[in-house]
Amino acid sequence: MLSIPALCWLCRLPLQIARHGLCSRCVQQIPALPAICPCCALPASGTRWCGRCLRRPPPWHSLTCVSDYLPPLSDWVIQLKFSRATALRVMLARLLLLKLLNSRRDNLTPRIDLVLSVPLHRRRAWQRGYNQAELLAKPLAHWLGCEYRAGVRRRRRGLVQHALRASARKKNLRGAFSLEMPVRGRHILLIDDVVTTGSTVAEISRILLAQGAASVHIGCLCRTL
């Protein structure tokens, strides 16, 4: 029986390595990031922390993203979240892995020993059928050779974050999360699909550091610039 070759998600040409999901040429078509701060991943003039982070550091140690919230990456994120296109998860996780390995090579992040994902409330997870951040985090933990745990729980549902302004997002998240496992002394990678204001990952980062985590590093597909 002849096998049907896997196709690139973008150009639809056959792939030499099916699990990669994108051919090398199409990977280069993803919009490149401008010069960004390694801490907040917002535009900055150099490779060191920006003035915003120097004046008021966020409650995490670094933020790694693949690109801005632009096509084609933003289209894939929407398909993954709302159209049940879970087959995209390995390709998207690999794109983030490449960025994380670059960050590790540049000594911006330590060796990660625990991967966590931003949780959904159980009702929203039931409606969607899965947590898209968890789908990204599991293969990443495997490739990084470390543990994945669903160690953060969302205690209350709250309003949908992207419908709120920045100040309202912070208020919406107060007391929304709880930690279900010990994290003392561990270097943690926290995965989300999109980071906009950073309110969600900031709230979870504060909890992790308060419980003794050695460091917290954020990984996401899109960082809204």
N, C-alpha and C positions, 0 to 999 in steps of 0.2 A: 504494500500500500504506500502511495506517495504521500509524504507529509506536506502540508501547506505552510510555506514560510511565513513567519511573523512579519508584519509590516510596520514601518516607522509611523508613529502616531501623527506626524506632521506631513511628511511628503508622500507617505503611503508606498514607499519602495521597500523591497525585501531587506531584512536585517541579517547581518552576519551572525550577531549574537542576539537571539530573540528576546532575552530577558531585559536587555538594555532599553527597549521601548522606543528609543530615538537613535537615528543614525548620527554619526559624528558631525556631519555637515549641519544638520538641523539643531543640534545642541548649540552650535555657534550662532544660530539665528535668534536665540533667546536674548532679549534686550540686555545689554551689559550694564552693570551698575556703575554709577559715577564714583568718584572718590567718596568713601563713606567712613564714618567713625566706627572703629571696631567694637565699641561698647554699645551704642544705640542703633547703628547701621543707618543713620540719617546722613545726608550729604555733609561733608566736611572738607576742609582745605588740604588736609594731610592724612598720614596714616596713623597718627596718634589720636588720643581722645579729643573730642570737640569741646568747645567752650561750655556747651550745655551740660555735658557729662562731668566736666571738671568742677563746675559750680554746684551742680546738684546731681550726683551720680544716681543712676537707676538702681533698683534693688536686685541687680544681676551683674555678672562679670563680663559677658560678651553676648553679642547677638549676631548670628550667622543666617543669611538669607540667600535665596537663589537669584531673585530679581525683584523689581518693582511690580506693583499690581497692574500688569499690562499683558495683552495677548502676546503669544498664545498661552502663557502660563496661567493668567487669570481665567481664561476659558476652561482650562483643565481643572482648576480648583473648583469652579462652579459645577462642572460635570461630576467631579468626585463627590461634592457635598450634596448636591440637590438632584442629580440624575442617576444616582446609583452606579456610576461608572467606576466601580471599584477596581477594575482591571488596570486603571491608571496608577494604582498605588505604588507598584514596584518601580516604574519609570520615574515617578515624581520623587520617591524616596532616594533613588540613585542620584538624581540631580542635586538633592540636598547633601547627600553623602560626599560628593565631589567637592562641594564648598566647605564642608566640615573638615575634610582631609587637608585642604589648602590652609584652613585656619589653624589646624594642628601643626602643620609644617612651618607656618610662620610664627609659631609659639604664642598664638593668641588664645589658645585653649589648652588645658591640660588633658591628660588621658582620662576619658570619661569612664566611670565604672557603674553608672546607673542611668537609664533612659526612662523618663516619665512623659506622659502626654497630658495636654489640657483636657479635662473631662467634660462630657456633656451631662446635663441632668438626666436622670434615668428615663424620664418621660420623653424627652427629646431624642435620646438614644434609641428608645423603643420605636418612636415614630419614624426615625430615619433608618433604623435597622443596624447601625454601626456608628462608631466614632471615627471620623476621618483622620483625626490626629493620631489615634491609636493605630490605624492602618499604616501610617507613615512610620511611626515609632518602632513597631515590631521588627521590620526588616533592617532598620538602621541599627538597632541594638545587636542584631545578629552579625551584621557586617563589621560593627565596631568591636565585637567580641566582648560585650558586656551584658548586664542583666536588664531586662525590661520588666517593669511592674506597673499595674494600674493602681498606683499608690496614692493618687489624689482623688478625692470624691467631691462632687458638687452637691452641696447639701440642699440648696434651694434653687429653683429654676430662674427666677428673675426675668427681666426683659431682654429681648434680643439686643446684643451689644452694638451691632452695626447701625441700629436705628437711633442710637443715642449720641449726644454730644460728649466731649471728653470729660467734663465735670460730672455729668450724669452717669457715665460709665463707671467711674470710681465709686460713686455712691451705690450703684447697682450691684457691685461686687463685694461690698463689705460683709464679711461673715459668710460668703457664698461657698467657700471651699474648706475642706478639712483634710488632714494628712492621715493616711491609714497604715503607715509603716515607719520604722526608724530610718533616719537619713544621716545621722551624725558622722562627720568625717568623710562623707562621700562627695565626689565630683559629679554633678548631675547635669544632664542634658534634658531640657524641657522642650517638647515639640508641640507646635501649633501649625495650622495651615497658613494663616494670615495674621500678621501683627500690624495694627493700625496705630492706635495711640499707645499700645503697650500696657493698658490697664489690667487686662486679664493675666498676662504673664508676670506683671509686677506684683499683683496680689499673691499669686502662688509662690513667687520667688521669696517674698517676705516671710511666708510661712515656713518654707524650706530652710532659710537661713536662721530663722528663730529657733528651729529644731536642731541646729548644729551642722547643717550641710557645709562642707568645706568650700564649695563654690557652686554657682548656678549659671548655666549657659543656655541661651535660647537658640533654638533652631526653627526656622519657618521657611515655607516656600516663597511667600511674598511679603515684602515690607513696604507698606504704603509710604512713599517718599513725598 
